[in-house]
């Protein structure tokens, strides 16, 4: 098994899972990723806890996609966080989960006050006959890949850069609600998202892929996901709005998404948000944005459908 928050499920996590799968095959054992909900920082320091990159459901989906046999999500409360490092190892990892081999990154910490480290874990495991392995950090450029580094890129609007550190494009999920219907009057109807639990990218217009949970493709019917999408994040400054909104135009979609969950993968940033002096100027720019977003999405689809993908 491997234990961690795994927020974002990035390349460093993928390296740990790869080593985990090797151990599982060698030992003839199922492989498990053990994670937490909520993030321990949300209980220990709620005012300064980092914004999440993934929901528990999305983390599980991505970890299972990397090949683990199961994902266990441990509910987090004060009692769990008060366990000493040795108590966490014995009560959770050994008695409850019965770990026979544990794979972690070199900076793994566990127990109250993060008192346990890899040296302690290795000593506890050796006494119990539990294999403990450390996986070297994965670097990109001159820095180790980390959830913190990815948050910085997402917050800055560098979604293409974030993707180079992740195992999948950065995703937002939200509930489709009624908006001002301005997009429809301009010829570019949008799905307005609320109740988004993860970090919002910086204000801007993005190319992406939208994945309706259930959708009707108009007269054509049948499955209709994913759709190329042009995504606007931020206030609608051309209409004097100040509140931040997330609006998704699904290219080629004709259906009703109200009340449904919509997952949106961000591929790259197209431009800043800005004020347009006339509706004609705005419509012309929207047409350009949609064309560019469609081209980006088509390029991603083409590259992902090649040999060996």
FENNOR-V299950 format. One record per pair of residues at least 12 apart in sequence whose ideal C-beta (glycine too) atoms are under 7 Angstrom apart, sorted by the first residue. I is the first residue (numbers start at 1). J is the second residue. Records with the same first field share a line. If there is no record, write none. Layout:
I=J + J
This chain:
1=32 + 34 + 97 + 99 + 102
2=16 + 17 + 20 + 33 + 34 + 102 + 103 + 104
3=34 + 104 + 110
4=35
5=35 + 36 + 39
6=33 + 35 + 59 + 63
7=39 + 52 + 53 + 54 + 147
8=53 + 54 + 147 + 150 + 166
9=54 + 59 + 62 + 63 + 167
10=145 + 147 + 150 + 165 + 166 + 167
11=138 + 145 + 165 + 167
12=105 + 137 + 138 + 144 + 145 + 146
14=66 + 167
15=135 + 138
16=103 + 104 + 105 + 135
17=33 + 63 + 66 + 67 + 68
19=103 + 133 + 135
20=68 + 103
21=67
23=101 + 103 + 131 + 133
27=100 + 101
29=100
30=69 + 70
31=68 + 69
32=68 + 69 + 70 + 72
33=63 + 68 + 71
34=72 + 74 + 97
35=59 + 71 + 73
36=74 + 76
37=56 + 73 + 75 + 76
38=76
39=52
40=76 + 81
43=76 + 78 + 81
44=81
50=151
51=151 + 198 + 199
52=197 + 198 + 199
53=147 + 150 + 151 + 198 + 199
54=198
55=173 + 197 + 198
56=73
58=171
60=73
62=167 + 168
66=167
81=112
82=112
83=111 + 112
84=111 + 112 + 115
85=110 + 111 + 115 + 116 + 120
86=124
88=110 + 111
89=121 + 124
94=128
99=130
100=130
101=130 + 131
102=121 + 125 + 130 + 132
103=133 + 135
104=118 + 134
105=134 + 135 + 137
106=118 + 134 + 136 + 137
108=121
118=134
140=164 + 165
145=165
149=165
150=162 + 165 + 166
151=199
154=170 + 199 + 201
155=199 + 202
156=202
157=201 + 202 + 204 + 269
159=201 + 206 + 266 + 267 + 268 + 269
160=268
169=265 + 266 + 267
170=266
171=263 + 264 + 265
172=193 + 196 + 198 + 246 + 264
173=196 + 261 + 262 + 263
174=193 + 194 + 195 + 196 + 246 + 262
175=193 + 194 + 195 + 261
176=191 + 192 + 193 + 257 + 258 + 259 + 260 + 262
177=192 + 194
178=258
179=192 + 247
182=236 + 239
183=247 + 249
186=282 + 283 + 286
187=283
188=249 + 286 + 290
189=249
190=247 + 248 + 249
191=248 + 250 + 257 + 262
192=245 + 247
193=246 + 248 + 262
196=246
200=233 + 246
201=233 + 266
203=233 + 234 + 273
204=233 + 234 + 269 + 271 + 272 + 273
205=230 + 231 + 232 + 270 + 271 + 273 + 289
206=231 + 233 + 266 + 268 + 269 + 270
207=230 + 267 + 268 + 270 + 292 + 293 + 296 + 297
208=229 + 231 + 264 + 265 + 266 + 267
209=226 + 227 + 228 + 229 + 265 + 267 + 297
210=226 + 227 + 229 + 248 + 250 + 262 + 264
211=225 + 226 + 263
212=224 + 225 + 257 + 260 + 262
213=260 + 261
214=260
215=255 + 257
216=255 + 256
217=254 + 255
218=254 + 255
224=253
227=250 + 251 + 252 + 253
228=251 + 293 + 294 + 297 + 298
229=248 + 249 + 250 + 251 + 264 + 293
230=249 + 251 + 289 + 290 + 293
231=248 + 264 + 266
232=247
233=246
234=273
237=273 + 274 + 275
238=275 + 276 + 282
248=262 + 264
249=290
251=290 + 293 + 294
267=296 + 297 + 300
268=296
270=289 + 292 + 293
